[in-house]
Amino acid sequence: MKARIFLSLLLLVASFPVLAQATLAVDWDWKRSHECEPVSPAIKVTGIPADARSLVVSMIDHDMRSYDHGGGSVAVSGELSFTLPEGALQSYKGPCPPNFRSFGHDYEFIVRAIAADGKTELARGSKVKTFAASTVKE
């Protein structure tokens, strides 16, 4: 009886692709030139599922969540690793924290790998970095 219940639960969990979803690794470097500009940084994404057809990217300001920084999407085709070129995000609004010279703000890029149907999320990843004078490259 216990084996049957365990097998039923295992089959139930396996039927939910979200639970078995892959994790993307996301990284980028902030530059001083990104301050208050609509030019997104180059964003490296690894761990992309082979059947992903687009990467959808958004940015959140953890210190001012109500501000919409936009984002965008880029097409991929079988790449397991992809670097979105600088400026690739169409509706992106760059970081512009009022306290840039002191503490700055913490920003998170969230990247989702989407299947050919344009709806199914195959993988997701994110990373948070501070945008402040002490953390950016010139």
Wavefront OBJ file of the C-alpha trace (Angstrom):
o trace
v 0.000 0.000 0.000
v 2.795 2.463 0.908
v 4.594 1.679 -2.341
v 1.428 2.413 -4.335
v 0.947 5.777 -2.572
v 4.614 6.658 -3.125
v 4.370 5.732 -6.811
v 1.195 7.811 -7.200
v 2.878 10.829 -5.603
v 5.956 10.371 -7.773
v 3.834 10.303 -10.926
v 1.923 13.364 -9.765
v 5.131 15.353 -9.149
v 6.578 14.269 -12.499
v 3.489 15.598 -14.281
v 4.234 19.170 -13.137
v 7.032 20.575 -15.332
v 7.414 23.646 -13.099
v 8.709 21.432 -10.306
v 11.354 19.930 -12.585
v 12.282 23.264 -14.118
v 15.938 24.020 -14.882
v 17.800 26.940 -13.360
v 19.595 29.515 -15.487
v 22.800 31.223 -14.355
v 22.674 34.990 -14.976
v 25.547 37.495 -14.790
v 26.509 40.965 -16.015
v 28.788 43.872 -15.150
v 27.448 47.328 -14.427
v 29.222 50.228 -16.128
v 29.095 53.882 -15.187
v 27.567 54.519 -18.641
v 24.460 52.489 -17.658
v 23.364 55.133 -15.140
v 19.969 56.594 -16.129
v 20.319 55.309 -19.715
v 17.993 53.019 -21.721
v 20.926 50.764 -22.688
v 20.871 47.379 -20.973
v 24.169 45.767 -19.977
v 25.490 42.683 -21.748
v 23.879 39.794 -19.845
v 25.413 36.310 -19.889
v 22.954 33.438 -19.463
v 24.036 29.803 -19.113
v 22.123 26.567 -18.620
v 19.595 27.340 -21.359
v 17.506 24.291 -22.324
v 18.175 23.210 -25.923
v 14.483 23.570 -26.848
v 14.221 27.192 -25.641
v 13.387 29.699 -28.393
v 13.535 32.979 -26.479
v 14.897 34.559 -23.338
v 12.575 37.021 -21.618
v 14.354 39.483 -19.329
v 13.036 41.913 -16.720
v 14.704 44.020 -14.063
v 13.477 44.811 -10.550
v 14.777 47.568 -8.285
v 14.674 46.025 -4.805
v 14.800 49.486 -3.246
v 11.939 50.921 -5.327
v 9.781 47.999 -6.462
v 7.025 50.219 -7.841
v 9.264 51.540 -10.647
v 8.951 49.538 -13.894
v 12.383 49.080 -15.492
v 10.921 47.196 -18.444
v 12.995 44.602 -20.244
v 12.551 42.630 -23.420
v 13.191 39.345 -25.140
v 15.736 37.890 -27.528
v 15.521 34.846 -29.769
v 17.732 31.821 -29.118
v 18.045 28.607 -31.053
v 19.715 25.719 -29.302
v 22.406 27.738 -27.504
v 23.195 26.442 -24.022
v 25.005 29.686 -23.241
v 24.141 33.093 -24.693
v 25.216 36.678 -24.035
v 22.584 39.286 -24.735
v 24.520 42.153 -26.282
v 24.571 45.525 -24.584
v 21.394 47.417 -25.513
v 19.493 44.276 -26.594
v 16.430 44.890 -24.391
v 13.832 46.942 -26.269
v 11.835 48.540 -23.433
v 14.574 48.749 -20.820
v 15.025 51.713 -18.453
v 18.424 51.789 -16.769
v 19.214 52.161 -13.086
v 19.058 55.701 -11.784
v 19.241 55.555 -7.989
v 19.242 58.944 -6.257
v 21.917 57.652 -3.852
v 24.314 56.344 -6.549
v 27.351 57.999 -4.931
v 26.698 56.314 -1.575
v 24.780 53.043 -1.216
v 22.989 52.837 -4.570
v 20.161 50.382 -5.185
v 20.010 46.605 -5.548
v 18.776 45.468 -8.963
v 17.717 41.981 -9.992
v 17.683 40.680 -13.548
v 15.206 37.825 -13.996
v 15.623 35.695 -17.123
v 13.085 33.124 -18.299
v 13.747 30.593 -21.086
v 10.576 30.176 -23.147
v 9.613 27.283 -25.461
v 8.569 27.585 -29.114
v 4.887 27.940 -28.143
v 5.768 31.343 -26.653
v 4.156 30.436 -23.317
v 5.870 27.505 -21.653
v 8.640 28.511 -19.261
v 11.417 25.936 -19.462
v 13.883 27.537 -17.049
v 14.344 30.620 -14.922
v 17.263 32.348 -13.273
v 18.067 35.615 -11.578
v 20.815 37.550 -9.897
v 20.942 40.679 -7.748
v 23.720 43.271 -7.950
v 24.147 46.696 -6.427
v 24.390 49.693 -8.745
v 26.471 52.289 -6.890
v 29.612 54.321 -7.564
v 31.662 51.774 -5.595
v 30.413 48.751 -7.573
v 30.418 49.865 -11.222
v 33.170 49.569 -13.792
v 34.127 52.699 -15.639
l 1 2 3 4 5 6 7 8 9 10 11 12 13 14 15 16 17 18 19 20 21 22 23 24 25 26 27 28 29 30 31 32 33 34 35 36 37 38 39 40 41 42 43 44 45 46 47 48 49 50 51 52 53 54 55 56 57 58 59 60 61 62 63 64 65 66 67 68 69 70 71 72 73 74 75 76 77 78 79 80 81 82 83 84 85 86 87 88 89 90 91 92 93 94 95 96 97 98 99 100 101 102 103 104 105 106 107 108 109 110 111 112 113 114 115 116 117 118 119 120 121 122 123 124 125 126 127 128 129 130 131 132 133 134 135 136 137 138
